[in-house]
Amino acid sequence: MPTDRYELEARTSEAVEADLVRVRGRLLLQTDRETKTAAAVSGDASAAADKRKARKKPNYLHHWERCAIIKRVAEGEPQAALAREFGVTRAAVCQMYKNRSKILAREPSSEGESEAPPPPTAVASRSKTVALLLATLKARGSNPAAIRRAAARLTFLLIEDVIASFDALNATDATEQSLTASEQIIPFCGVVVGDESAAVAGAFQQMDPGAPTGQIHVKMDVDGGRVCWRLVYLDVPVDIASYDVLVFSTFGNGGAECKAIEALRRVGILEQRISLIMVVCTSLGYEEISTRFPRT
């Protein structure tokens, strides 16, 4: 029986993506390359007018968030995309960049704000099994079959370690608050970034067959020598905000993963409820992910 999902439609002729629409209880995004008709344009205009009537609660940014926005605008990122990510208007982003000298010169303590959260601590595995599997992958003489077996085993060990860390945390909370484990444990939802991560999702489903899953596809575009990522496809359960979301990616430099996390934030998932599981990540990618999403 199909589970509830959302639908989100985006058109390449538009500068921004459309709003989420529910279809069969799932959240689904698909790129539509057709040009809008006049009726569709007028319908969207009326919908946009209704949307403007409902004012959003203002989102007050920390000092480090303003500094991050200014830095990323200077690096060429679109102001509209940054406004969506941080939950502010494009005019607010424009004003921040206009007054960047004053903001950057301001001390965080003058506003009673804290510095940016430190990036998560990297943990090196001391497992002999992991060391042997990594040696197999690095060895030039390893045959394809051995590489596949080593990669599959490493994937299982990685997911096992992630799930075990959550189980240990839930058990500690249950003990401290005198609650049962069933009252404390939050179910998982596995979300795959790209087709190449499908094998990781398969391993996750073998460990937790009842857990819901989803997919996110992003595309890299190069505009004037600047690399940017665009959300192409998203398919997740409609109640995904009630899960601890495990985002699986095999190898990346941070761009696709940041776009995937941004998409999940758009559908209402708290940043601290998102965990990114990558087999390999570049140092620059790790820095970008930790800077943009320090609570993930």
Secondary structure, 3 states (H helix, E strand, C coil): CCCCEEEEEEECCCCCCCCEEEEEEEEEEEEECCCCCHHHHHHHHHHHHHHHHCCCCCCCCCHHHHHHHHHHHHCCCCHHHHHHHHCCCHHHHHHHHHCHHHHHHCCHHHHCCCCCCCCCCCCCCCCHHHHHHHHHHHCCCCCHHHHHHHHHHHHHHHHHHHHHHHHHHHHHHHHHCCCCHHHHCCCEEEEEECHHHHHHHHHHHHHCCCCCEEEEEEEEEEECCEEEEEEEEEEEECCHHHCEEEEEEEEECCHHHHHHHHHHHHCCCCHHHEEEEEEEECHHHHHHHHHHCCCC
